[in-house]
Amino acid sequence: MVDGTFRITSGFVSFWDEKYDLKFQGSEELQVELQVRDWVAARPQPKSFDKKHFVKAGWWKSRRQIHRYEQNDEALVTEATRFSYEASAPALKLHILTVLDGVQVPVASALLHFLQPEEFPIFDKRVRNSLSRAGLWRRGVSDQSLEAWLEYVPIMRGLARNLGVSLRTLDKALWAFDKWDPT
C-alpha cells in the first residue's frame, strides 16, 4: 500500500476471495445465494424471477426490506424481471427493477447480477469502499444513485476482465478486504 492506496492484483483477489469463502462456508447466506443462482441458471430464456426466488434474492442482499419484497404481486415480479432481462440499455434494466416494492439500486443490481452474472456486478458499499481505497472510485462510497451504478459497472467489468476473474469473485474479494483488512 502506497499513499493509502493499493493495487488490486490477481493475488489480492485470490487471497481475499478465499477468506470470504471460508467465512461464509456453510452459512445461510451462501446457501440462499447458491439456491437463487442455480434456480435462475436453470430457467429458460428470457430469464426472470418468480416471487419466491425474488424474495430470497432480496433477503440475500438487504434483509431490511423483506416485508416489502413479500408485498409484490407474483405477476409483477415475473414481468418486471423479464422486461429488465430483455432491455438493452443498462440504465433501463436497472430502472425497471425499481418498480418492485423495496427495490432500490443496490438490490436491483443484485437481481441483475443473478439474471446476468457475466454482465452485471453487485453494487455494494463495501466494494465501493475498497475501490476508493485503491484510487479507482471517486464518488462518495454511500452514493447509491443510478449514475453511480453506471460508473461502477465498467470499473468492475474492466477489473474482472484484466484479472481474469468473474465479477462475483472480484466482488467477494473487495467486500472481504473492506470487512476484514485491519489497516
N, C-alpha and C positions, 0 to 999 in steps of 0.2 A: 504494500500500500504506500503510495507516494502522495503527499499533499492531501490526504483524506480520501483519495480515490484509489481504485484498484482495477485491475484488468480482469474481465470475465473470459476465462480460458476454458478449454475442454477439461483440463484437470480440475479447475474450480467447480465446473458443473458436475463432473463425476463425483467429487468429494461431497458436495452439498446435497446432491440428489440421493446419494446413498444414505446420508444422515436422515433426510426426510423419510425415505422408505423404511429405515429401521425404526424411527419414531412412530410411524403410523401403521406398522405391520400388525395385522390382526384387528385393527381398530374398526369401529362402526363407520367412521368417515371413509376409510378405504373400501370397506365392503359396499357402501352405498355408491361411491364413485364407480367401482367396477361393475356393479349391477346396472347402473344407468348407462355407462359406456358400452357394455356388452349388449344391452337391450337396444340402444339406438343403432349400433353397428349392424345388428341383425334385421333392422327394419328395411323394407323395400324403399326404393327411390319414388318420389321425393321424401326425404326424411322428415319426421315430425315427432312430437311427443304426445302421449296420452296424458291424461290428468295425473294418474298415479306416478308416472316417471318424471313429469314436470315438477310435482310437489317434492319428490325425492331430490331432484337436481337443485331445486330452490333451497331445500333444507341443507344440502351439502354446502352451498355457497354462503347462505345467510339464514340462519335459523330464526332470527328475529321476526321475519315476515311470514312464518309458516301458516298462521291463521289466514293471512291474506291470499297466499297461494291456493289454499284449500277452497276459497270462495269463488275461484274462477270456474266458469262453465266448461265442461268437457269439450264441447264442440269449438268454443273459442280457443282453448288451448291448442287443439289439434290444427285448426285453421291458421292461427297466428304463427305457430311454429313452422308449419308447412310453407306459408307465404314467405316467412323470413328465410327459410332454406332456399326457396326458389328465386328470391330477389337477387338482382345482380350487384347493386350498389351496397357496399358495406354499411354506410350510414343508414340506408333504408332497412337493411337486415336487422340492425340493432334497434332502430326506432320502432319497427313493427312489434317487437317483443315487449316494448314498454307499455303496450296497450293492456297487457295482462296485469291484474291486480298484484301489487307487491314487487313488481319487476322494475328495477332501475338499471342503469348502465352496468354495474358490476355483475348482477345476476343475469342480465341479458347476455353479457359476454360469456358467462359460463354456459348458458344454454347454447349459444352459437358454437362454443368450443366442443360441446358434446355432439352437436349436429355435424360440425365440420372441423375435426381436431387438427387437421393439417393446415388449415387456413386461419383459424382464429384462436388467439391466446386468451387466457382468463385474465381479466382486468382486476388486479389486486393491489391494494395499498402497500403491502409488504414488498411485493415485487417492484413497484414503482420506487419505493424507498431504496432498495438495492441498486436499481438503475441510477437513481440520483447519486448515491454514494460512488458509483462508478463513473459519474460525469456524463451519463447518457440520457438523463431525464431532467429537463429544466423547468418544467411546470411544478407547482406545488404537489406534493405527494397525495394530498387529500382531494385534489381535483378529480371529480368523478363525472365530468361532463362528456358529452358526445365528442366534442372537439379533442379533448384529452385522449379519449379512446382511439380516435382516428390517428393521432400521433403515435400512440403506444403500439398499435398493430404492426406498422412497418419496422419499428425498432426491434420488437420481439421476433418478427419473421426474419429480419436480417441477421440477428444474433444466432438464432437457431440454425439457419442455413449455413452461416460461416463456421459454426462449431460442429455441424453435422449431427445435431440432436433434434429431437421432437420439441414442439412448443411446450408440451406438458413437462418433459424432462427439464427444460430450461426454467419453466415456471416453478417447479418444485425446488430446484436448486436456489433460485433467487429468493423464494419465500423462506426457505430454511436458513439461508445466510442472514437475512434480516432478523429472523426469530432467534437464532442461536449464536450468532457471531458475538464474542464478548467485547470486541473493540468499539 
